[in-house]
Amino acid sequence: MVDYGRVIRRHELSDAEWEFVRPLLPESLRGRRRLDDRTVLNGIVWKFRTGVAWRDVPERYGPWATL
């Protein structure tokens, strides 16, 4: 499945799901630059859908300690 030119993996949020969740997340106002919210949330979703340990979440979602 292709969405805006990127491949959507089975365990990632669709655009419709992301548009539902995005307004619920706080904006980053100061401090260190955050990772992309959608990428981090996809990592969290991946972890719970697969049942693996946090350390086994793929690096494409960011550092496991960030998730």
N, CA, C and O atoms as a Tripos MOL2 file, in Angstrom:
@<TRIPOS>MOLECULE
protein
  268   267    67     0     0
PROTEIN
NO_CHARGES

@<TRIPOS>ATOM
      1 N           0.8540   -1.1620    0.0000 N.3       1 MET1
      2 CA          0.0000    0.0000    0.0000 C.3       1 MET1
      3 C           0.9030    1.2300    0.0000 C.2       1 MET1
      4 O           1.8520    1.2940    0.7820 O.2       1 MET1
      5 N           0.6280    2.1930   -0.8520 N.am      2 VAL2
      6 CA          1.4300    3.4110   -0.9210 C.3       2 VAL2
      7 C           0.5850    4.5770   -0.4630 C.2       2 VAL2
      8 O          -0.5800    4.6950   -0.8430 O.2       2 VAL2
      9 N           1.1680    5.4430    0.3570 N.am      3 ASP3
     10 CA          0.4560    6.5750    0.9040 C.3       3 ASP3
     11 C           1.3720    7.7780    0.8640 C.2       3 ASP3
     12 O           2.3690    7.8080    1.5860 O.2       3 ASP3
     13 N           1.0730    8.7610    0.0530 N.am      4 TYR4
     14 CA          1.9070    9.9540   -0.0910 C.3       4 TYR4
     15 C           3.3440    9.5950   -0.4310 C.2       4 TYR4
     16 O           4.2770   10.2280    0.0620 O.2       4 TYR4
     17 N           3.5270    8.5990   -1.2580 N.am      5 GLY5
     18 CA          4.8520    8.2410   -1.7180 C.3       5 GLY5
     19 C           5.6730    7.4170   -0.7510 C.2       5 GLY5
     20 O           6.8440    7.1540   -1.0280 O.2       5 GLY5
     21 N           5.1220    7.0030    0.3560 N.am      6 ARG6
     22 CA          5.8790    6.1680    1.2810 C.3       6 ARG6
     23 C           5.1400    4.8520    1.4800 C.2       6 ARG6
     24 O           3.9170    4.7860    1.3590 O.2       6 ARG6
     25 N           5.8790    3.8360    1.7760 N.am      7 VAL7
     26 CA          5.2890    2.5190    1.9900 C.3       7 VAL7
     27 C           4.7300    2.4600    3.4040 C.2       7 VAL7
     28 O           5.4170    2.8080    4.3650 O.2       7 VAL7
     29 N           3.4960    2.0240    3.5290 N.am      8 ILE8
     30 CA          2.8710    1.8600    4.8400 C.3       8 ILE8
     31 C           3.0560    0.4100    5.2560 C.2       8 ILE8
     32 O           2.6000   -0.5080    4.5750 O.2       8 ILE8
     33 N           3.7190    0.2180    6.3640 N.am      9 ARG9
     34 CA          3.9190   -1.1340    6.8680 C.3       9 ARG9
     35 C           2.6740   -1.5880    7.6280 C.2       9 ARG9
     36 O           1.8670   -0.7740    8.0750 O.2       9 ARG9
     37 N           2.5450   -2.8630    7.7580 N.am     10 ARG10
     38 CA          1.3550   -3.4570    8.3700 C.3      10 ARG10
     39 C           1.0890   -2.9460    9.7840 C.2      10 ARG10
     40 O          -0.0680   -2.8150   10.1830 O.2      10 ARG10
     41 N           2.1380   -2.6580   10.5400 N.am     11 HIS11
     42 CA          1.9660   -2.2490   11.9360 C.3      11 HIS11
     43 C           1.9930   -0.7410   12.1210 C.2      11 HIS11
     44 O           2.1010   -0.2710   13.2530 O.2      11 HIS11
     45 N           1.9000    0.0280   11.0480 N.am     12 GLU12
     46 CA          1.9510    1.4840   11.1690 C.3      12 GLU12
     47 C           0.5610    2.0860   11.0090 C.2      12 GLU12
     48 O          -0.3370    1.4800   10.4250 O.2      12 GLU12
     49 N           0.4100    3.2830   11.5390 N.am     13 LEU13
     50 CA         -0.8650    3.9770   11.4580 C.3      13 LEU13
     51 C          -1.1510    4.4230   10.0300 C.2      13 LEU13
     52 O          -0.2500    4.8770    9.3240 O.2      13 LEU13
     53 N          -2.3880    4.2940    9.6120 N.am     14 SER14
     54 CA         -2.7990    4.8210    8.3120 C.3      14 SER14
     55 C          -2.9030    6.3400    8.4330 C.2      14 SER14
     56 O          -2.8600    6.8800    9.5390 O.2      14 SER14
     57 N          -3.0400    7.0220    7.3120 N.am     15 ASP15
     58 CA         -3.2030    8.4730    7.3570 C.3      15 ASP15
     59 C          -4.4620    8.8610    8.1210 C.2      15 ASP15
     60 O          -4.4550    9.8460    8.8590 O.2      15 ASP15
     61 N          -5.5310    8.1110    7.9560 N.am     16 ALA16
     62 CA         -6.7800    8.4110    8.6630 C.3      16 ALA16
     63 C          -6.5960    8.2650   10.1750 C.2      16 ALA16
     64 O          -7.0710    9.1020   10.9430 O.2      16 ALA16
     65 N          -5.9120    7.2070   10.6000 N.am     17 GLU17
     66 CA         -5.6500    7.0150   12.0340 C.3      17 GLU17
     67 C          -4.7640    8.1340   12.5680 C.2      17 GLU17
     68 O          -5.0000    8.6560   13.6570 O.2      17 GLU17
     69 N          -3.7400    8.5000   11.7920 N.am     18 TRP18
     70 CA         -2.8290    9.5570   12.2270 C.3      18 TRP18
     71 C          -3.5700   10.8910   12.3560 C.2      18 TRP18
     72 O          -3.3480   11.6160   13.3260 O.2      18 TRP18
     73 N          -4.4280   11.2260   11.4210 N.am     19 GLU19
     74 CA         -5.1810   12.4820   11.4830 C.3      19 GLU19
     75 C          -6.1120   12.5090   12.6950 C.2      19 GLU19
     76 O          -6.4130   13.5830   13.2170 O.2      19 GLU19
     77 N          -6.5650   11.3580   13.1410 N.am     20 PHE20
     78 CA         -7.3970   11.2800   14.3390 C.3      20 PHE20
     79 C          -6.5720   11.5330   15.6000 C.2      20 PHE20
     80 O          -7.0330   12.2090   16.5200 O.2      20 PHE20
     81 N          -5.3590   10.9940   15.6430 N.am     21 VAL21
     82 CA         -4.5090   11.0620   16.8360 C.3      21 VAL21
     83 C          -3.7310   12.3740   16.9270 C.2      21 VAL21
     84 O          -3.5360   12.8940   18.0250 O.2      21 VAL21
     85 N          -3.2900   12.9080   15.8090 N.am     22 ARG22
     86 CA         -2.3850   14.0660   15.8050 C.3      22 ARG22
     87 C          -2.8540   15.2340   16.6690 C.2      22 ARG22
     88 O          -2.0310   15.7800   17.4030 O.2      22 ARG22
     89 N          -4.1200   15.6560   16.6350 N.am     23 PRO23
     90 CA         -4.5360   16.7920   17.4650 C.3      23 PRO23
     91 C          -4.4600   16.5200   18.9700 C.2      23 PRO23
     92 O          -4.4910   17.4590   19.7650 O.2      23 PRO23
     93 N          -4.3620   15.2730   19.3620 N.am     24 LEU24
     94 CA         -4.3080   14.9180   20.7840 C.3      24 LEU24
     95 C          -2.9070   15.0420   21.3740 C.2      24 LEU24
     96 O          -2.7490   15.0320   22.5940 O.2      24 LEU24
     97 N          -1.8980   15.1590   20.5290 N.am     25 LEU25
     98 CA         -0.5130   15.2120   20.9880 C.3      25 LEU25
     99 C          -0.0860   16.6500   21.2620 C.2      25 LEU25
    100 O          -0.4380   17.5550   20.5050 O.2      25 LEU25
    101 N           0.6700   16.8700   22.3400 N.am     26 PRO26
    102 CA          1.1250   18.2390   22.6470 C.3      26 PRO26
    103 C           2.1880   18.6950   21.6510 C.2      26 PRO26
    104 O           2.9300   17.8820   21.0990 O.2      26 PRO26
    105 N           2.2490   20.0020   21.4310 N.am     27 GLU27
    106 CA          3.2860   20.5630   20.5710 C.3      27 GLU27
    107 C           4.5590   20.7370   21.3710 C.2      27 GLU27
    108 O           4.5230   20.9680   22.5790 O.2      27 GLU27
    109 N           5.6770   20.6260   20.6910 N.am     28 SER28
    110 CA          6.9720   20.8410   21.3300 C.3      28 SER28
    111 C           7.2540   22.3400   21.3300 C.2      28 SER28
    112 O           7.4050   22.9470   20.2700 O.2      28 SER28
    113 N           7.3230   22.9260   22.5050 N.am     29 LEU29
    114 CA          7.5160   24.3690   22.6000 C.3      29 LEU29
    115 C           8.9620   24.7570   22.8710 C.2      29 LEU29
    116 O           9.4130   25.8120   22.4260 O.2      29 LEU29
    117 N           9.6880   23.9210   23.5920 N.am     30 ARG30
    118 CA         11.0780   24.2410   23.9150 C.3      30 ARG30
    119 C          11.8260   22.9670   24.2470 C.2      30 ARG30
    120 O          11.2450   21.8820   24.2850 O.2      30 ARG30
    121 N          13.1080   23.1060   24.4840 N.am     31 GLY31
    122 CA         13.9250   21.9400   24.7940 C.3      31 GLY31
    123 C          14.5060   21.3240   23.5410 C.2      31 GLY31
    124 O          14.5140   21.9320   22.4710 O.2      31 GLY31
    125 N          14.9910   20.1080   23.6950 N.am     32 ARG32
    126 CA         15.5940   19.4160   22.5500 C.3      32 ARG32
    127 C          14.5500   19.1310   21.4830 C.2      32 ARG32
    128 O          13.3670   18.9400   21.7640 O.2      32 ARG32
    129 N          15.0320   19.1090   20.2640 N.am     33 ARG33
    130 CA         14.1360   18.7740   19.1530 C.3      33 ARG33
    131 C          13.6720   17.3290   19.3050 C.2      33 ARG33
    132 O          14.4760   16.4240   19.5280 O.2      33 ARG33
    133 N          12.3790   17.1320   19.1810 N.am     34 ARG34
    134 CA         11.8060   15.7980   19.3260 C.3      34 ARG34
    135 C          11.8990   15.0320   18.0230 C.2      34 ARG34
    136 O          12.0350   15.6060   16.9430 O.2      34 ARG34
    137 N          11.8230   13.7280   18.1580 N.am     35 LEU35
    138 CA         11.6740   12.8880   16.9740 C.3      35 LEU35
    139 C          10.2790   13.1250   16.4050 C.2      35 LEU35
    140 O           9.4020   13.6520   17.0890 O.2      35 LEU35
    141 N          10.0870   12.7410   15.1800 N.am     36 ASP36
    142 CA          8.7830   12.8790   14.5430 C.3      36 ASP36
    143 C           7.7400   12.0920   15.3370 C.2      36 ASP36
    144 O           7.9120   10.8990   15.5850 O.2      36 ASP36
    145 N           6.6660   12.7620   15.7310 N.am     37 ASP37
    146 CA          5.6310   12.1260   16.5530 C.3      37 ASP37
    147 C           5.0420   10.8840   15.8940 C.2      37 ASP37
    148 O           4.8020    9.8770   16.5600 O.2      37 ASP37
    149 N           4.8120   10.9560   14.6040 N.am     38 ARG38
    150 CA          4.2100    9.8110   13.9170 C.3      38 ARG38
    151 C           5.1510    8.6150   13.9190 C.2      38 ARG38
    152 O           4.7080    7.4780   14.0810 O.2      38 ARG38
    153 N           6.4360    8.8610   13.7430 N.am     39 THR39
    154 CA          7.4170    7.7770   13.7590 C.3      39 THR39
    155 C           7.4550    7.1080   15.1290 C.2      39 THR39
    156 O           7.4590    5.8810   15.2280 O.2      39 THR39
    157 N           7.4820    7.9160   16.1780 N.am     40 VAL40
    158 CA          7.5160    7.3750   17.5420 C.3      40 VAL40
    159 C           6.2350    6.6010   17.8430 C.2      40 VAL40
    160 O           6.2850    5.5070   18.4070 O.2      40 VAL40
    161 N           5.1050    7.1580   17.4740 N.am     41 LEU41
    162 CA          3.8390    6.4730   17.7260 C.3      41 LEU41
    163 C           3.7570    5.1630   16.9480 C.2      41 LEU41
    164 O           3.2380    4.1710   17.4580 O.2      41 LEU41
    165 N           4.2620    5.1540   15.7260 N.am     42 ASN42
    166 CA          4.3070    3.9080   14.9600 C.3      42 ASN42
    167 C           5.1750    2.8690   15.6670 C.2      42 ASN42
    168 O           4.8560    1.6800   15.6380 O.2      42 ASN42
    169 N           6.2580    3.2960   16.2970 N.am     43 GLY43
    170 CA          7.1010    2.3770   17.0530 C.3      43 GLY43
    171 C           6.3750    1.7820   18.2480 C.2      43 GLY43
    172 O           6.5070    0.5940   18.5410 O.2      43 GLY43
    173 N           5.6120    2.6150   18.9280 N.am     44 ILE44
    174 CA          4.8390    2.1420   20.0810 C.3      44 ILE44
    175 C           3.7690    1.1520   19.6210 C.2      44 ILE44
    176 O           3.5690    0.1080   20.2420 O.2      44 ILE44
    177 N           3.0920    1.4870   18.5420 N.am     45 VAL45
    178 CA          2.0770    0.5800   17.9880 C.3      45 VAL45
    179 C           2.7210   -0.7410   17.5800 C.2      45 VAL45
    180 O           2.1830   -1.8130   17.8590 O.2      45 VAL45
    181 N           3.8800   -0.6630   16.9140 N.am     46 TRP46
    182 CA          4.5870   -1.8710   16.4780 C.3      46 TRP46
    183 C           4.9110   -2.7650   17.6710 C.2      46 TRP46
    184 O           4.7240   -3.9800   17.6120 O.2      46 TRP46
    185 N           5.3950   -2.1620   18.7450 N.am     47 LYS47
    186 CA          5.7670   -2.9160   19.9470 C.3      47 LYS47
    187 C           4.5660   -3.6820   20.5060 C.2      47 LYS47
    188 O           4.6700   -4.8680   20.8180 O.2      47 LYS47
    189 N           3.4330   -3.0020   20.6280 N.am     48 PHE48
    190 CA          2.2730   -3.6500   21.2380 C.3      48 PHE48
    191 C           1.5730   -4.6250   20.2970 C.2      48 PHE48
    192 O           0.9690   -5.5940   20.7570 O.2      48 PHE48
    193 N           1.6420   -4.3890   19.0060 N.am     49 ARG49
    194 CA          1.0270   -5.3390   18.0680 C.3      49 ARG49
    195 C           1.8600   -6.6010   17.9100 C.2      49 ARG49
    196 O           1.3170   -7.6660   17.6140 O.2      49 ARG49
    197 N           3.1710   -6.4990   18.1030 N.am     50 THR50
    198 CA          4.0310   -7.6740   17.9470 C.3      50 THR50
    199 C           4.3290   -8.3620   19.2720 C.2      50 THR50
    200 O           4.6150   -9.5590   19.2940 O.2      50 THR50
    201 N           4.2680   -7.6190   20.3790 N.am     51 GLY51
    202 CA          4.5300   -8.2020   21.6860 C.3      51 GLY51
    203 C           6.0030   -8.3840   22.0300 C.2      51 GLY51
    204 O           6.3250   -9.0940   22.9820 O.2      51 GLY51
    205 N           6.8960   -7.7630   21.2820 N.am     52 VAL52
    206 CA          8.3270   -7.8990   21.5520 C.3      52 VAL52
    207 C           8.7480   -6.9860   22.7010 C.2      52 VAL52
    208 O           7.9860   -6.1210   23.1340 O.2      52 VAL52
    209 N           9.9660   -7.1890   23.1830 N.am     53 ALA53
    210 CA         10.5280   -6.3180   24.2150 C.3      53 ALA53
    211 C          10.8350   -4.9510   23.6070 C.2      53 ALA53
    212 O          11.0540   -4.8370   22.4010 O.2      53 ALA53
    213 N          10.8500   -3.9070   24.4530 N.am     54 TRP54
    214 CA         11.1400   -2.5510   23.9660 C.3      54 TRP54
    215 C          12.4550   -2.4960   23.2030 C.2      54 TRP54
    216 O          12.5470   -1.8320   22.1700 O.2      54 TRP54
    217 N          13.4630   -3.1820   23.6990 N.am     55 ARG55
    218 CA         14.7840   -3.1470   23.0560 C.3      55 ARG55
    219 C          14.7840   -3.7860   21.6690 C.2      55 ARG55
    220 O          15.7240   -3.5840   20.9010 O.2      55 ARG55
    221 N          13.7620   -4.5400   21.3420 N.am     56 ASP56
    222 CA         13.6930   -5.2130   20.0480 C.3      56 ASP56
    223 C          12.8910   -4.4400   18.9960 C.2      56 ASP56
    224 O          12.7270   -4.9140   17.8720 O.2      56 ASP56
    225 N          12.3960   -3.2630   19.3530 N.am     57 VAL57
    226 CA         11.6830   -2.4340   18.3780 C.3      57 VAL57
    227 C          12.6950   -1.9490   17.3400 C.2      57 VAL57
    228 O          13.7730   -1.4890   17.7180 O.2      57 VAL57
    229 N          12.3850   -2.0360   16.0440 N.am     58 PRO58
    230 CA         13.3350   -1.6210   15.0070 C.3      58 PRO58
    231 C          13.7990   -0.1710   15.1690 C.2      58 PRO58
    232 O          13.0260    0.6970   15.5750 O.2      58 PRO58
    233 N          15.0510    0.0730   14.8530 N.am     59 GLU59
    234 CA         15.6450    1.4030   14.9980 C.3      59 GLU59
    235 C          14.9810    2.4530   14.1240 C.2      59 GLU59
    236 O          15.1130    3.6460   14.4000 O.2      59 GLU59
    237 N          14.2710    2.0470   13.0770 N.am     60 ARG60
    238 CA         13.6220    3.0320   12.2050 C.3      60 ARG60
    239 C          12.5800    3.8600   12.9620 C.2      60 ARG60
    240 O          12.1740    4.9250   12.4970 O.2      60 ARG60
    241 N          12.1450    3.3650   14.1380 N.am     61 TYR61
    242 CA         11.1720    4.0910   14.9470 C.3      61 TYR61
    243 C          11.8230    4.9840   15.9980 C.2      61 TYR61
    244 O          11.1260    5.6650   16.7500 O.2      61 TYR61
    245 N          13.1250    4.9850   16.0560 N.am     62 GLY62
    246 CA         13.8460    5.7850   17.0400 C.3      62 GLY62
    247 C          14.4270    4.9020   18.1260 C.2      62 GLY62
    248 O          14.1670    3.7000   18.1670 O.2      62 GLY62
    249 N          15.2180    5.5050   19.0070 N.am     63 PRO63
    250 CA         15.8240    4.7280   20.0960 C.3      63 PRO63
    251 C          14.7490    4.0890   20.9820 C.2      63 PRO63
    252 O          13.7280    4.7100   21.2780 O.2      63 PRO63
    253 N          14.9900    2.8510   21.3980 N.am     64 TRP64
    254 CA         13.9820    2.1390   22.1980 C.3      64 TRP64
    255 C          13.6640    2.8900   23.4800 C.2      64 TRP64
    256 O          12.5280    2.8390   23.9520 O.2      64 TRP64
    257 N          14.6390    3.5860   24.0560 N.am     65 ALA65
    258 CA         14.4100    4.3120   25.3060 C.3      65 ALA65
    259 C          13.5150    5.5370   25.0920 C.2      65 ALA65
    260 O          12.9020    6.0230   26.0420 O.2      65 ALA65
    261 N          13.4350    6.0330   23.8710 N.am     66 THR66
    262 CA         12.5770    7.1740   23.5600 C.3      66 THR66
    263 C          11.1240    6.7440   23.4510 C.2      66 THR66
    264 O          10.2150    7.5000   23.7960 O.2      66 THR66
    265 N          10.9120    5.5320   22.9720 N.am     67 LEU67
    266 CA          9.5520    5.0530   22.7790 C.3      67 LEU67
    267 C           8.9040    4.7890   24.1190 C.2      67 LEU67
    268 O           7.7460    4.3760   24.1750 O.2      67 LEU67
@<TRIPOS>BOND
     1     1     2 1
     2     2     3 1
     3     3     4 2
     4     3     5 am
     5     5     6 1
     6     6     7 1
     7     7     8 2
     8     7     9 am
     9     9    10 1
    10    10    11 1
    11    11    12 2
    12    11    13 am
    13    13    14 1
    14    14    15 1
    15    15    16 2
    16    15    17 am
    17    17    18 1
    18    18    19 1
    19    19    20 2
    20    19    21 am
    21    21    22 1
    22    22    23 1
    23    23    24 2
    24    23    25 am
    25    25    26 1
    26    26    27 1
    27    27    28 2
    28    27    29 am
    29    29    30 1
    30    30    31 1
    31    31    32 2
    32    31    33 am
    33    33    34 1
    34    34    35 1
    35    35    36 2
    36    35    37 am
    37    37    38 1
    38    38    39 1
    39    39    40 2
    40    39    41 am
    41    41    42 1
    42    42    43 1
    43    43    44 2
    44    43    45 am
    45    45    46 1
    46    46    47 1
    47    47    48 2
    48    47    49 am
    49    49    50 1
    50    50    51 1
    51    51    52 2
    52    51    53 am
    53    53    54 1
    54    54    55 1
    55    55    56 2
    56    55    57 am
    57    57    58 1
    58    58    59 1
    59    59    60 2
    60    59    61 am
    61    61    62 1
    62    62    63 1
    63    63    64 2
    64    63    65 am
    65    65    66 1
    66    66    67 1
    67    67    68 2
    68    67    69 am
    69    69    70 1
    70    70    71 1
    71    71    72 2
    72    71    73 am
    73    73    74 1
    74    74    75 1
    75    75    76 2
    76    75    77 am
    77    77    78 1
    78    78    79 1
    79    79    80 2
    80    79    81 am
    81    81    82 1
    82    82    83 1
    83    83    84 2
    84    83    85 am
    85    85    86 1
    86    86    87 1
    87    87    88 2
    88    87    89 am
    89    89    90 1
    90    90    91 1
    91    91    92 2
    92    91    93 am
    93    93    94 1
    94    94    95 1
    95    95    96 2
    96    95    97 am
    97    97    98 1
    98    98    99 1
    99    99   100 2
   100    99   101 am
   101   101   102 1
   102   102   103 1
   103   103   104 2
   104   103   105 am
   105   105   106 1
   106   106   107 1
   107   107   108 2
   108   107   109 am
   109   109   110 1
   110   110   111 1
   111   111   112 2
   112   111   113 am
   113   113   114 1
   114   114   115 1
   115   115   116 2
   116   115   117 am
   117   117   118 1
   118   118   119 1
   119   119   120 2
   120   119   121 am
   121   121   122 1
   122   122   123 1
   123   123   124 2
   124   123   125 am
   125   125   126 1
   126   126   127 1
   127   127   128 2
   128   127   129 am
   129   129   130 1
   130   130   131 1
   131   131   132 2
   132   131   133 am
   133   133   134 1
   134   134   135 1
   135   135   136 2
   136   135   137 am
   137   137   138 1
   138   138   139 1
   139   139   140 2
   140   139   141 am
   141   141   142 1
   142   142   143 1
   143   143   144 2
   144   143   145 am
   145   145   146 1
   146   146   147 1
   147   147   148 2
   148   147   149 am
   149   149   150 1
   150   150   151 1
   151   151   152 2
   152   151   153 am
   153   153   154 1
   154   154   155 1
   155   155   156 2
   156   155   157 am
   157   157   158 1
   158   158   159 1
   159   159   160 2
   160   159   161 am
   161   161   162 1
   162   162   163 1
   163   163   164 2
   164   163   165 am
   165   165   166 1
   166   166   167 1
   167   167   168 2
   168   167   169 am
   169   169   170 1
   170   170   171 1
   171   171   172 2
   172   171   173 am
   173   173   174 1
   174   174   175 1
   175   175   176 2
   176   175   177 am
   177   177   178 1
   178   178   179 1
   179   179   180 2
   180   179   181 am
   181   181   182 1
   182   182   183 1
   183   183   184 2
   184   183   185 am
   185   185   186 1
   186   186   187 1
   187   187   188 2
   188   187   189 am
   189   189   190 1
   190   190   191 1
   191   191   192 2
   192   191   193 am
   193   193   194 1
   194   194   195 1
   195   195   196 2
   196   195   197 am
   197   197   198 1
   198   198   199 1
   199   199   200 2
   200   199   201 am
   201   201   202 1
   202   202   203 1
   203   203   204 2
   204   203   205 am
   205   205   206 1
   206   206   207 1
   207   207   208 2
   208   207   209 am
   209   209   210 1
   210   210   211 1
   211   211   212 2
   212   211   213 am
   213   213   214 1
   214   214   215 1
   215   215   216 2
   216   215   217 am
   217   217   218 1
   218   218   219 1
   219   219   220 2
   220   219   221 am
   221   221   222 1
   222   222   223 1
   223   223   224 2
   224   223   225 am
   225   225   226 1
   226   226   227 1
   227   227   228 2
   228   227   229 am
   229   229   230 1
   230   230   231 1
   231   231   232 2
   232   231   233 am
   233   233   234 1
   234   234   235 1
   235   235   236 2
   236   235   237 am
   237   237   238 1
   238   238   239 1
   239   239   240 2
   240   239   241 am
   241   241   242 1
   242   242   243 1
   243   243   244 2
   244   243   245 am
   245   245   246 1
   246   246   247 1
   247   247   248 2
   248   247   249 am
   249   249   250 1
   250   250   251 1
   251   251   252 2
   252   251   253 am
   253   253   254 1
   254   254   255 1
   255   255   256 2
   256   255   257 am
   257   257   258 1
   258   258   259 1
   259   259   260 2
   260   259   261 am
   261   261   262 1
   262   262   263 1
   263   263   264 2
   264   263   265 am
   265   265   266 1
   266   266   267 1
   267   267   268 2
@<TRIPOS>SUBSTRUCTURE
     1 MET1         2 RESIDUE 1 A MET
     2 VAL2         6 RESIDUE 1 A VAL
     3 ASP3        10 RESIDUE 1 A ASP
     4 TYR4        14 RESIDUE 1 A TYR
     5 GLY5        18 RESIDUE 1 A GLY
     6 ARG6        22 RESIDUE 1 A ARG
     7 VAL7        26 RESIDUE 1 A VAL
     8 ILE8        30 RESIDUE 1 A ILE
     9 ARG9        34 RESIDUE 1 A ARG
    10 ARG10       38 RESIDUE 1 A ARG
    11 HIS11       42 RESIDUE 1 A HIS
    12 GLU12       46 RESIDUE 1 A GLU
    13 LEU13       50 RESIDUE 1 A LEU
    14 SER14       54 RESIDUE 1 A SER
    15 ASP15       58 RESIDUE 1 A ASP
    16 ALA16       62 RESIDUE 1 A ALA
    17 GLU17       66 RESIDUE 1 A GLU
    18 TRP18       70 RESIDUE 1 A TRP
    19 GLU19       74 RESIDUE 1 A GLU
    20 PHE20       78 RESIDUE 1 A PHE
    21 VAL21       82 RESIDUE 1 A VAL
    22 ARG22       86 RESIDUE 1 A ARG
    23 PRO23       90 RESIDUE 1 A PRO
    24 LEU24       94 RESIDUE 1 A LEU
    25 LEU25       98 RESIDUE 1 A LEU
    26 PRO26      102 RESIDUE 1 A PRO
    27 GLU27      106 RESIDUE 1 A GLU
    28 SER28      110 RESIDUE 1 A SER
    29 LEU29      114 RESIDUE 1 A LEU
    30 ARG30      118 RESIDUE 1 A ARG
    31 GLY31      122 RESIDUE 1 A GLY
    32 ARG32      126 RESIDUE 1 A ARG
    33 ARG33      130 RESIDUE 1 A ARG
    34 ARG34      134 RESIDUE 1 A ARG
    35 LEU35      138 RESIDUE 1 A LEU
    36 ASP36      142 RESIDUE 1 A ASP
    37 ASP37      146 RESIDUE 1 A ASP
    38 ARG38      150 RESIDUE 1 A ARG
    39 THR39      154 RESIDUE 1 A THR
    40 VAL40      158 RESIDUE 1 A VAL
    41 LEU41      162 RESIDUE 1 A LEU
    42 ASN42      166 RESIDUE 1 A ASN
    43 GLY43      170 RESIDUE 1 A GLY
    44 ILE44      174 RESIDUE 1 A ILE
    45 VAL45      178 RESIDUE 1 A VAL
    46 TRP46      182 RESIDUE 1 A TRP
    47 LYS47      186 RESIDUE 1 A LYS
    48 PHE48      190 RESIDUE 1 A PHE
    49 ARG49      194 RESIDUE 1 A ARG
    50 THR50      198 RESIDUE 1 A THR
    51 GLY51      202 RESIDUE 1 A GLY
    52 VAL52      206 RESIDUE 1 A VAL
    53 ALA53      210 RESIDUE 1 A ALA
    54 TRP54      214 RESIDUE 1 A TRP
    55 ARG55      218 RESIDUE 1 A ARG
    56 ASP56      222 RESIDUE 1 A ASP
    57 VAL57      226 RESIDUE 1 A VAL
    58 PRO58      230 RESIDUE 1 A PRO
    59 GLU59      234 RESIDUE 1 A GLU
    60 ARG60      238 RESIDUE 1 A ARG
    61 TYR61      242 RESIDUE 1 A TYR
    62 GLY62      246 RESIDUE 1 A GLY
    63 PRO63      250 RESIDUE 1 A PRO
    64 TRP64      254 RESIDUE 1 A TRP
    65 ALA65      258 RESIDUE 1 A ALA
    66 THR66      262 RESIDUE 1 A THR
    67 LEU67      266 RESIDUE 1 A LEU
